[in-house]
Amino acid sequence: MSVPILIIAIIVLAIASRGVRIFQEYERGVVFRLGRLVSCRGPGLSFVIPVIEKMIRIDMRIVALTVAPQDVITRDNVSVKVAAVVYFRVINPNNTIVEVENYLFATSQIAQTTLRSVCGQAELDEILSQREKINARIHEIIDAQTNPWGIKVALVAVKDIDLPQSMQRAMAKQAEAERERRAKVIHAEGEFQAAERLSNAAQVMAKQPVALHLRFLQALSQVAVEKNETIILPVPIDLLRSVFKPKAEAQLQNQDEGRQRVQS
């Protein structure tokens, strides 16, 4: 083999080796031949004709795109900063390359504008308490906008909501007032139930006077447990009546007998 032929063979092999491409399982290659879209290749081994064909690699894995905090004025005129994260992946590499110049930047811009628009149409309480609804709405809009680009949005999540200091203080006062209201309601309910129980107990004791004496004896036993120097005993009037009533009746009877004797 002559030297020129050997040189030509080496050059051809070098050029051909430059056209060898290896694609990972999660990669695809969009190939253009003289400026015209040819095909999407991969994964595995592929060959691109040098100079004539041009190949652009596309990662098919899910991308986590962080949406920077956006200044939003809610429907009830509250200024907040809202940040979110968008998870998406490329499902049609050909459209991703042909239809949009930079799909990452374009998706980021769509996510920012949609986040401001959706949060601006909602009230602050809705943003704070109904995040799933807000996420679903943003997801629907972004997915519809990026679908012609060969992009599928998997998930959208609002992750941070920054409130002004004045609004945080107002919400803290509101929460404190709500807790106080609940405490007062619970206390009043307890007082009502206690009064109802005491009323029922009073009715039972009124029907059974012995129960009042037993309760009095129980109170005495509880007081006797403590080491007290002075003990004040609350004596029920009914108990005193049961003691002094017979003596009073006897005195009245004696007085009546004496009057009868005087008159006779």
C-alpha positions as CSV (number, residue, x, y, z in Angstrom):
1,M,0.0,0.0,0.0
2,S,1.4,3.3,-1.0
3,V,1.9,6.1,1.4
4,P,-0.8,8.5,-0.1
5,I,-3.4,5.8,0.1
6,L,-2.4,5.1,3.7
7,I,-2.7,8.7,4.5
8,I,-6.1,9.0,2.9
9,A,-7.3,5.9,4.8
10,I,-6.1,7.4,8.1
11,I,-7.9,10.7,7.3
12,V,-11.1,8.9,6.4
13,L,-11.0,6.8,9.6
14,A,-10.3,9.9,11.7
15,I,-13.3,11.7,10.1
16,A,-15.5,8.7,10.5
17,S,-14.5,8.3,14.1
18,R,-15.7,11.8,14.8
19,G,-19.2,10.8,13.6
20,V,-19.6,8.0,16.1
21,R,-22.0,9.0,18.9
22,I,-23.0,7.0,22.0
23,F,-26.3,7.9,23.7
24,Q,-27.2,7.0,27.2
25,E,-30.6,5.4,28.0
26,Y,-32.0,8.8,29.0
27,E,-30.5,10.7,26.0
28,R,-31.7,11.3,22.5
29,G,-30.1,13.0,19.5
30,V,-31.9,15.2,17.1
31,V,-30.1,15.0,13.8
32,F,-30.2,17.7,11.0
33,R,-28.8,17.0,7.6
34,L,-27.9,20.1,5.7
35,G,-30.2,22.1,7.9
36,R,-33.2,19.7,7.5
37,L,-34.6,17.7,10.4
38,V,-33.8,14.0,9.7
39,S,-34.6,11.9,12.8
40,C,-34.3,11.4,16.5
41,R,-31.7,8.8,17.4
42,G,-30.7,6.9,20.5
43,P,-30.2,5.3,22.9
44,G,-27.1,3.3,22.1
45,L,-24.6,3.7,19.3
46,S,-25.3,6.0,16.3
47,F,-23.3,7.6,13.5
48,V,-23.5,11.1,12.3
49,I,-22.0,12.1,8.9
50,P,-19.4,14.7,9.7
51,V,-19.9,18.2,8.1
52,I,-23.1,17.1,6.4
53,E,-25.1,16.2,9.6
54,K,-25.4,18.0,12.9
55,M,-26.7,16.4,16.1
56,I,-28.1,18.0,19.2
57,R,-28.4,16.0,22.5
58,I,-31.5,16.2,24.6
59,D,-31.8,14.9,28.1
60,M,-35.1,13.0,28.6
61,R,-35.0,13.0,32.4
62,I,-37.4,15.0,34.6
63,V,-36.1,18.5,35.2
64,A,-36.8,20.3,38.5
65,L,-37.1,24.0,37.6
66,T,-37.1,26.4,40.5
67,V,-39.3,29.5,39.9
68,A,-37.8,32.5,41.7
69,P,-40.0,34.4,44.2
70,Q,-42.5,36.6,42.3
71,D,-44.1,39.7,43.7
72,V,-47.8,39.1,43.6
73,I,-50.8,41.3,44.6
74,T,-53.7,39.1,45.6
75,R,-57.3,39.8,44.8
76,D,-57.8,41.3,48.3
77,N,-54.8,43.7,47.7
78,V,-52.2,41.9,49.8
79,S,-48.6,42.1,48.5
80,V,-46.8,38.7,48.9
81,K,-43.8,36.9,47.4
82,V,-44.6,33.4,46.0
83,A,-42.0,30.8,44.9
84,A,-42.7,27.5,43.2
85,V,-41.0,24.5,41.6
86,V,-42.0,22.9,38.3
87,Y,-41.1,19.3,37.4
88,F,-41.2,18.5,33.6
89,R,-39.6,16.3,31.0
90,V,-39.1,16.3,27.3
91,I,-41.4,13.8,25.5
92,N,-40.8,14.9,21.9
93,P,-37.2,16.0,21.3
94,N,-37.9,17.0,17.7
95,N,-40.5,19.6,18.7
96,T,-38.3,20.7,21.7
97,I,-35.5,21.7,19.3
98,V,-37.5,23.0,16.3
99,E,-40.4,24.8,18.0
100,V,-38.6,26.7,20.7
101,E,-35.1,28.2,20.9
102,N,-34.3,27.5,24.5
103,Y,-36.9,25.3,26.1
104,L,-35.5,25.7,29.7
105,F,-35.6,29.5,29.5
106,A,-39.0,29.5,27.8
107,T,-40.5,27.1,30.4
108,S,-39.1,29.2,33.2
109,Q,-40.7,32.4,31.8
110,I,-44.1,30.7,31.3
111,A,-44.0,29.4,34.9
112,Q,-43.2,32.8,36.3
113,T,-46.0,34.6,34.4
114,T,-48.5,31.9,35.2
115,L,-47.6,31.9,38.9
116,R,-48.2,35.7,39.1
117,S,-51.4,35.4,37.2
118,V,-53.0,32.6,39.1
119,C,-52.0,33.9,42.6
120,G,-53.1,37.4,41.6
121,Q,-56.6,36.1,40.9
122,A,-56.9,34.4,44.3
123,E,-57.3,35.8,47.8
124,L,-54.6,35.4,50.4
125,D,-56.6,32.8,52.4
126,E,-57.0,30.7,49.3
127,I,-53.3,30.8,48.6
128,L,-52.5,29.8,52.2
129,S,-55.2,27.1,52.7
130,Q,-55.9,25.8,49.2
131,R,-52.4,25.2,47.7
132,E,-53.6,22.0,46.0
133,K,-56.1,24.0,44.0
134,I,-53.5,26.7,43.1
135,N,-51.0,24.0,42.1
136,A,-53.5,22.2,39.9
137,R,-54.5,25.5,38.1
138,I,-50.8,26.5,37.4
139,H,-50.1,22.9,36.3
140,E,-52.9,23.0,33.8
141,I,-51.9,26.3,32.3
142,I,-48.2,25.6,32.0
143,D,-48.8,22.1,30.5
144,A,-51.1,23.5,27.9
145,Q,-48.6,26.2,26.9
146,T,-45.6,23.8,26.7
147,N,-47.3,20.9,25.1
148,P,-46.6,22.2,21.5
149,W,-42.9,22.3,22.5
150,G,-42.9,18.5,23.2
151,I,-42.7,19.1,27.0
152,K,-44.9,17.4,29.6
153,V,-45.3,19.0,33.0
154,A,-45.4,16.4,35.7
155,L,-45.9,18.5,38.9
156,V,-46.1,22.1,40.1
157,A,-45.8,23.0,43.7
158,V,-46.0,26.3,45.5
159,K,-43.2,26.0,48.1
160,D,-42.7,29.4,49.7
161,I,-45.1,32.3,50.5
162,D,-43.4,35.4,52.1
163,L,-45.8,37.7,53.9
164,P,-45.1,41.3,55.0
165,Q,-44.2,41.8,58.6
166,S,-47.4,43.8,59.2
167,M,-49.5,41.0,57.7
168,Q,-47.7,38.4,59.8
169,R,-48.5,40.4,63.0
170,A,-52.1,40.8,62.0
171,M,-52.5,37.1,61.3
172,A,-50.8,36.3,64.7
173,K,-53.3,38.6,66.4
174,Q,-56.2,37.0,64.6
175,A,-55.0,33.5,65.5
176,E,-54.5,34.6,69.1
177,A,-58.1,36.0,69.2
178,E,-59.4,32.9,67.7
179,R,-57.7,30.8,70.4
180,E,-59.1,33.0,73.1
181,R,-62.6,32.7,71.6
182,R,-62.4,28.9,71.6
183,A,-61.0,28.9,75.2
184,K,-63.9,31.1,76.4
185,V,-66.5,29.0,74.5
186,I,-65.0,25.8,76.0
187,H,-65.0,27.4,79.5
188,A,-68.6,28.5,79.2
189,E,-69.6,25.1,78.0
190,G,-67.9,23.6,81.0
191,E,-69.6,26.0,83.4
192,F,-73.0,25.2,81.8
193,Q,-72.4,21.4,82.1
194,A,-71.3,21.8,85.7
195,A,-74.3,24.0,86.6
196,E,-76.5,21.4,84.9
197,R,-74.9,18.6,86.9
198,L,-75.3,20.6,90.2
199,S,-78.9,21.2,89.4
200,N,-79.5,17.5,88.9
201,A,-77.6,16.8,92.1
202,A,-79.7,19.3,94.1
203,Q,-82.9,17.8,92.8
204,V,-81.7,14.3,93.9
205,M,-80.7,15.6,97.4
206,A,-84.1,17.4,97.7
207,K,-85.9,14.1,97.2
208,Q,-83.5,12.2,99.4
209,P,-82.4,14.3,102.5
210,V,-80.2,11.5,103.6
211,A,-78.0,12.2,100.6
212,L,-77.3,15.7,102.0
213,H,-76.1,14.2,105.3
214,L,-73.9,11.7,103.5
215,R,-72.3,14.5,101.4
216,F,-71.7,16.5,104.6
217,L,-70.0,13.5,106.3
218,Q,-67.8,13.0,103.2
219,A,-66.7,16.7,103.3
220,L,-65.8,16.2,106.9
221,S,-63.7,13.2,106.1
222,Q,-61.8,15.2,103.4
223,V,-61.1,18.1,105.8
224,A,-59.9,15.8,108.5
225,V,-57.1,14.4,106.2
226,E,-55.3,17.8,106.2
227,K,-53.4,19.0,109.3
228,N,-55.4,22.1,110.1
229,E,-55.3,24.0,113.4
230,T,-58.7,25.6,112.8
231,I,-61.6,23.9,111.0
232,I,-64.7,25.7,110.0
233,L,-67.6,23.2,109.6
234,P,-70.4,24.3,107.3
235,V,-73.5,22.8,108.9
236,P,-76.5,22.4,106.6
237,I,-79.7,24.1,107.9
238,D,-81.6,20.9,107.2
239,L,-79.4,19.1,109.6
240,L,-80.0,21.7,112.3
241,R,-83.7,21.5,111.7
242,S,-83.6,17.8,112.3
243,V,-81.9,18.4,115.6
244,F,-83.8,21.4,117.0
245,K,-87.2,20.7,115.5
246,P,-88.2,18.1,118.2
247,K,-87.1,20.4,121.0
248,A,-89.0,23.4,119.6
249,E,-92.2,21.3,119.2
250,A,-91.9,20.1,122.8
251,Q,-91.5,23.7,124.1
252,L,-94.6,24.9,122.1
253,Q,-96.6,21.9,123.5
254,N,-95.6,22.8,127.1
255,Q,-96.6,26.5,126.5
256,D,-100.0,25.4,125.1
257,E,-100.6,23.2,128.2
258,G,-99.7,26.0,130.5
259,R,-102.1,28.4,128.8
260,Q,-104.9,25.8,129.1
261,R,-104.3,25.5,132.8
262,V,-104.3,29.2,133.4
263,Q,-107.6,29.6,131.5
264,S,-109.2,26.7,133.5
